Amino acid sequence: MAEVAKKPTEEDINNGKKVNDEEENPANGISKAAEDVLATEETEKEEPKKVTDDNLVEIGKLDKNIIRQVEYYFGDSNLCRDKFLIDQISKNEEGWVDLSVLLTFKRLAALSTDPAVIVNALMKSDEGLVEVSEDKNQLRRHPERPLPERNEERRKELMARTAYVKGFPVDSDMNTIVDYFNAYEKVVHIYMRKYLDKPTKQYKFKGSVFATFETKEQAENFIEKAEATYNNKKLMCKWQEKYLADKKEELKTKNKRKEKKGMQKVEKDGEKIVLPKGAIVYFEGASDEITREDIREVVEKRGDWEIAYIEFCRGEKNGKIRFSAEGTAEKFLEKLENKKMKVKDVEIELRALSEDEEKAYLAKAIGAMKNRRQLNQKNRKRRFGGHHERNDEKKQKKTDE
């Protein structure tokens, strides 16, 4: 019979960003949380016995780290996207993977390269995620623990029991963070948030984590009641959903400030260049014979549309029409059948620009306007300067005479 080693399942709650396991992807958190143990049939009427830290004294720190790392490899978060490990599992009909293969993984090898030490540690786990073969040379994910389906419902369920925690020293490592959360029930996954430091081209810890608890109630106890501290300093704790909403609002405010400063408004000699939003239509499918004037004529025949500019040159297949009034793009498109119109017997397709496309286009257009103004101003100065010089020459000639 196969021996069973157990540990908390973990979930990757990092907004879809895939991180390399051996370098950046955090391992599972392990909690000290006590679990109720069902009474046996002989003692069915007795009170359920609780597992405490005293019962687990034989599990040392090295054992815990080995359990956490191996169960991370076979856990929900990693296994669903670890192509190498999936390939190894598929080579065996029953899903067994040789320990020699797992010992090629850097993090596990850093803990121990002795198969006996690894097996001995896994035998002390009580989570039921990983099985040890009878000859103790192979491991596999328990057949009765299939990977959960990755869908929107699952993502929301995970978020509902995940905390954002900020305030850890930036030089902290995973073991330090895991040791901290061991005091709480029951963290099943920890993600250390990192950023790419451009000068060193290395990923560095931000000082904040996403910690996923086994139940929503446990997460609530930590976020709402625990008043968590680290090194006598209060940690910032909030629901992951609240954190993401706050960041979205913060980004929105930041973008508004940028726009206000000049993304779409450029000041020149007290005058502002303001281009309307929702006024640009993109078209494609033009033939080599179609000109800018042809497009203008067809558009103006379809209603009282004031065109500010048509970005198009003969021979091109696509271009843009910029109207003068805000919100004109959708109104114009509503007048077209299937958002198409014929120009010189050629049917072209039209659509409004997306928000990002519009921002980029308006910024470029305003920049071009600004450059033209500056160039025109320089040309005027040059012309006026020439006149002054000629007048000075005439005055000097009269004086000489």
Salt bridges, closest charged atoms under 4 A:
GLU10 OE1 - HIS189 ND1 3.24
GLU11 OE2 - ARG154 NH2 2.35
ASP12 OD2 - ARG81 NH2 2.80
GLU35 OE2 - LYS186 NZ 2.20
ASP63 OD2 - LYS124 NZ 2.76
ASP76 OD1 - ARG141 NH2 2.71
ASP76 OD2 - ARG154 NH2 3.63
ASP87 OD2 - LYS91 NZ 3.88
GLU127 OE2 - ARG145 NH2 3.97
GLU127 OE1 - LYS186 NZ 3.63
GLU131 OE1 - ARG140 NE 2.56
GLU131 OE2 - HIS142 NE2 3.53
GLU152 OE2 - ARG155 NH2 2.54
GLU157 OE1 - ARG154 NH1 3.41
GLU157 OE2 - ARG161 NE 2.68
ASP179 OD2 - LYS61 NZ 3.42
ASP197 OD2 - LYS204 NZ 3.33
GLU214 OE2 - LYS186 NZ 3.75
ASP246 OD2 - LYS238 NZ 2.96
ASP246 OD2 - LYS242 NZ 2.83
GLU250 OE2 - LYS247 NZ 3.61
GLU259 OE1 - LYS277 NZ 3.29
GLU259 OE2 - LYS359 NZ 3.57
GLU271 OE2 - ARG373 NH2 3.27
ASP288 OD1 - LYS317 NZ 3.23
ASP294 OD2 - LYS344 NZ 3.39
GLU297 OE2 - LYS301 NZ 3.26
GLU300 OE2 - ARG296 NH1 3.84
GLU311 OE2 - LYS320 NZ 3.72
GLU349 OE2 - LYS340 NZ 3.94
GLU355 OE2 - LYS359 NZ 3.84
GLU357 OE1 - ARG351 NH1 3.00
